[in-house]
């Protein structure tokens, strides 16, 4: 399965890159922290080399030995996996659910640094995320320019034109999800061309297209909206870099078109899946945009910083997003987060990992309804914007998946297809 190749080839490559990154920063650690920095780097590398060896030789997954706030939840989850195996030995790297061991690896990478002050705040993936941002600069400029031009006459757009613009920006946000560094084991995956030019050609690759449902939901929420009730949209973020810019443009459009009154972003509380957005990445991106030497790009950055200051944009991170649990256990494991999401009118889940956690990463029949695969996770109406990079997909028409598979065996993992898949949560 694709899971097998991921664990066998991709994850060791990612660990090797992390170790290499630490090696390359040795002088910097020495300059900043003296011998202590170099010692910490050595300890972190030794921890990660041991981890890589455990992975490659299919050793049992061991309990976390750190004191970080989520350690107890991780270790409980390991017990849960042990019970699932019905006494067939300890869960090991190749004999466990892919989602679990992949999340576990990133959590162990975090521990390698968190345990080794003074380099405990070093993000081993930061360089790759920054490189993706800079390499996608032209696409970012094209998108910011389009958006700023659109704003000049947004007040004059009729409902049909407004809907057209929303659909465009939803698609840009969907296909922005192709720029994923964990998928390419950290190799560059930047957006080089203007993303708006290819939307027409990409339409046939959207296998489930519920954009109309999103539009009706937002328009009806607006109509029902009284002074007291703000329409709130939550975006559960995926990658930093170009994809994040796409998401920010979409979020600002929702506000300025009056389809939403506030947008809440949810990022990761620790570096995750190579390119996932953390609070540092979010703030860094806004700073880069503000200081860009392109008028419209810097205008976007300044306005977006303003949205945060005014409180119409809110950034959250919750440790639940970096646990191995499916979202169906959120109400039990993180009731505070579940209750917060219930206040939303619409939840937009970006990307493949969120889709895997929404559907429990199971080998579903393609035609199983999305609502059923969510396994009672219905805090609010939700929509997944996802390009397919792993072999789980639900909610297709009977025969649709089989038909594509006959022509294109790799269709679920090559990032060529996407879904805009909605569930009304009723």
N, C-alpha and C positions, 0 to 999 in steps of 0.2 A: 504494500500500500504506500501511498504518498507519505503517510506518517512514518513508515519504516525508513524511507530515504531521508526524511527530515532529521530523524534522530541519529541515523548512521552517518550522514554526510554534512548536513547543513549546520547542525548544532555544534559539532566539534570545530567546524570552520569559524563559527561565531566566537567560540571560546578562544581559539588561536588568535583571532583579531584583537580580542580584549587583552590578552596577555601581551601581544605585540604593542598595543597602544600604551600599556603601562611601561613597557621597556623604553619606548620612545620618549616618554615624559620624565625619565629618570633625572635628567639634568635640571629640569624645571622643579621637580620635587626637592632636589638638593638646594637649589637657589632659594626656594621659598622656606624650606623647613630644616635645611642642614641635614646632618646624618640621620635624624629621626625620620625625615621624608624618605630617604633611600631605604632604610630598614623596613618601613611600612610597605614600600613598593615591593621589596623582596618577599615579605610575608604574604602579601596579597597574591603575588604571582605563584608562590608555592601552593597556596590554597586553591587557586584556579587550575593549576597543572594537575593537582590531585583530583579535582572535580572532573577534568577532561578524561583522565584515566578511568575514573569510576564509570563515566558515561560509555566510553568506548569498549569497556570490558564487561558491560551489562551487570554491574554490581547492584546490590539492593539499594533502594532509595533510603537514605538515613534521616532520622529526625533532625530538625534544626537545633543547633546548640547555642544559638545566640539569645540575647535578651531583648531583641527588638519587639515592638508592641504586637506584631502579628504572628510571632513565633508559635504561640499556643494554638492558634487557629490552624496553622499549617500542620502542626503535629497531630491535631485531632483529625485533620483530613487524611493524613497518612494512615491513622488507625482505621478510618472508614474504608480506605483502599485495601488495607489488610483483610478486613472482614469480607470485602467483596470477593477476595481471591479464594475464599473457602478453604483456608489452610493449604493452598497450593504454593507454599513458600512465600517469601517476602516480595512485595512489589519491587520490580527492578526496572532499569531504564528501558529495556526492550519489551518488558512484559507488563506494561502499565498503559493506561490511556494516554495518548499523545498529548492532549491538552494539559493534563496534570504534570507530566514530566517536563514539558516545555516551559510551563510557568515556573516550575520548581527550579529549573536551571537559572532563569533570570533572577529568581529570589536569592539563589546561592551566590550569583555574581554580585548582587547588592551586598550580601553579608561579607564577601571578601574585602570590600572597601569599608563598609560601615564599622568593621572590627578593627580597622587599622588606621586610627588617627595618626598623624594629622592629614592623611589624604582621604579621609572618610567622606568628604563632600565632592570628590572628583567623579564626574559623569563620564564613564568610559565610552559612551556613544555620542558625546557632544560634537566631536569633530565631524562625524559622518552626517549628523543632522544639519550642522552649519554648512557643510559642503553641498548638501542637497539644496539648501536654501539659495546659496550663491549660484549654483549651476542652473537653477531654474529661474534665474533673475529675469530673463527676457519674457518668459511665460507670465511671471508675476507682474511685470510692468504692463503687459498686454491686458491682463485681467483687471488690474487697478485702473488703467486708463479707460477701459470699457465701462467699468463701474462708475467712475467719476463723471463720465459723459452721460451715462444713464440718469444719474441723479439730477442733472440740470433740468430735465423735463419730466421727472417722475410724477410730479403733481398733475401733469396733463394726461397721464396715461389712463385709458379707460380700463374696465375690468378685464377685458379679453387680452389687452396688451400687457397688463400687469401679470396676468396668469402666464403669458408667454415668457416673460422675463424670469418669473419664479422657476418655471420648468428648465430654462436655460441654466440658471445658477445651481439648481439641484443636480443637473447632469454634470456641470463642471466639478461640483463637490464629489459626485459619485466617481468620476473618472480620475479625479485628483488622487483617489485612493490607490492608483497604480504605483505611485511613488513610495514604495514600501521597502525599507532596507533590510528587514529581517527575512523577507521573501527571497532577497538576492544575497543572503548571508553577508550583508554589509557592503556589497558592491554598489557602485553608484547607480541610482535609478532616478534620474532627475527628469523634469518636464522641460523639454527644449522648445517645443513649438507653442504657438498661441492656442490655448485649449478650446477657444470658442469656435475655431474654424472647422474642427472635425466633428462637432456634435451631430450634425445631420447624418454623417456616415456611420456614427457609432450607434444610432438608434436601434438598428436590428439586433444589436448585441445585448440590449436590455431585456432579459428573459421574463422578468415580472416588472410591470411598469404601473405603479399605483399613484403616480403623480396627481392624477385627477382627484383621488381620495384625499390627498394632503391639502389640495387647494380647497375642496369643499369644507374640510374640517376647519381650516384657518378662517375662511370667509364666514362660516357659521359661528365660530367662536367670537369673531369680531362683532357680528350682529347681536349676539346674546350679551356681549360685554357691556357691563354698566360701569359707572365711574369707579366702583369699588373693586371690580374684578379685572386685574390686568391679564391680558393673554400672554401666557408664558410658554416659550419653547426652550427645551433643553437639548444641547448637542453633546453627545458622549463621544469625545474626540478620539481620533486614531493617530495618524502620523504627524510629526512636526514637519517643517519645510514647506514645500509647495502646497501639499494637501491642506495644511493649516490655513494658509492664505485663502484658499478656496472656501473653507468653512467660515472664515471671518467675513468674507465678502457676502456670503449667503446670510450670515447672522445680521449684518448691517442692513442688507436689503429688506429683511423681515421687519426691522424696526422702521426704516424710512418709508416703506410702502404701507406702514400701519397695519401689517398683518400680525405683528406681535408687538407687545409693549416692553417685554424684557426677554433677554436671552441668557440662559445659564450654561456655562461650559463645564464639562467634567473631564479632568485630565488625570494622569497617573501620579501617584505620590513618590514613586522611585523610578529611576531609569528602567525602561521596560521594552521588550521586543525590538531592540536596537533603535527604532526611530519613533517610538510613541512619545506623545507630547507630555512634558512635565511643566510645572509652574514656571521653572526657569526658562524653558524653551518658549513658553507663551510670552513671557515678559521680554525675553531677548528678541523675539520676532517683532514685537511692536517697536522696540528701540531701533532695530535695523531698518524697519520701514520708515520710521520718522526721520532717520538720518540719511535715507537714500537720496542720491543726487538726481532723483527723478521726481518732478513736481507731483504727479498724481499718486505715486507710491508713497511719498512722504505725507501727502494730504490724508491718505487712508490711515497711515500710522498715527497721525495726530488726532484724527477723528475717533479712532478706536480707543486710544488712550483716554480720550474724553468720555467715551461710552462707559468705560470702567469707573472713572471718577464720578460720573453722574449716577452710577448704580443701575443703569439699564442693561449693562453687561455684568455678569458675576462669574468669577472663576472659582471652581471648587476642586479639591482632590480628596478622595476618600480611599482608605486602604483596601476597601472591598474590591476595587477595580484591579488590584494586583494580588488577589488571592486566586487559588485554582478553581473556585466554585463556579458552577453554572449560575446564571442569573435567577433560575427558579428557586435557589435557596437564599436569595437576598433578603426576603422578608424575615427569615429566621436568623440569618447570620449578621445582617446589617439593617435592623429594623429602622434605624434613624435615616439611612439613605433611602430606603424604600418609601418611607413616609414623605421625604422631601420630593421624590420623583412623582408622588401622587398629586402634588400641587401643580403639576405641569399640564398644559393643554396638549402638548405633543413632544415626544421624545424621539430625537433622531440619533440612531446608533450608527457610527461610522465604522466601516471596515470589516475585515474578515474575522479577526479575533472576537470582536463583539458578536458577530453572527454565530460563531462557534459556541460562544457562551450563552447566547439566546436559545439556541436549539439543542444544547447539551452535547454538541459535537458528535452526534450519533450517525450511524449509517442508515439514514432514513430512506424509505421509498421516496422518489422525487415528488410524487403527487400528494404526499401527506400534507394536510393544511398547515400553514404557518402557525395559526392560532393553537393548534394541537401540539406542535413541536415546542412551543414556548412553555409548555408544561406549567400552566397556571401563573406564569409571570406576566401580570397585566396591571402594573401600577397606573398606567395612563395610556392613551392611544400612542402607538409607537411605530416607527418606520426604520427599516435597515437600509442604509445606502452602502452597498458593498460590491467590490469587484471580486470574483471568485478566485481564491488562491488555496483552497483546501477542499477535500472531497466530502462536503456535506451540503446538501441543498434540498429545500422543501418548497411546497406551494406551486409546483409547476403543473401545467395542464397534462392530463394523461398522455403518455407517449412522447412528450416534449423532450425530456432528458435523454431518453433512449435514442431518439432521432438525432440529436446533436452528437451523442456519443458515437454513433455509427460513423459519422463523418469525421469526428474530431475527438479521439480518445482522451486527449489532455484537457478537454474543455473546462473541467472543474478546478484546474490548478494553474492555468497559464495566464490568468489575470485579464483575459480578453473579453469575458462576459461579465455582466453586472446585473444587480437587481435593485429596484426601489420598491421594497416590500412592506406593506402596511398591515397593521392589526389594530382593530378599533377598541380592543380591551373590554368589550362588553361581556 
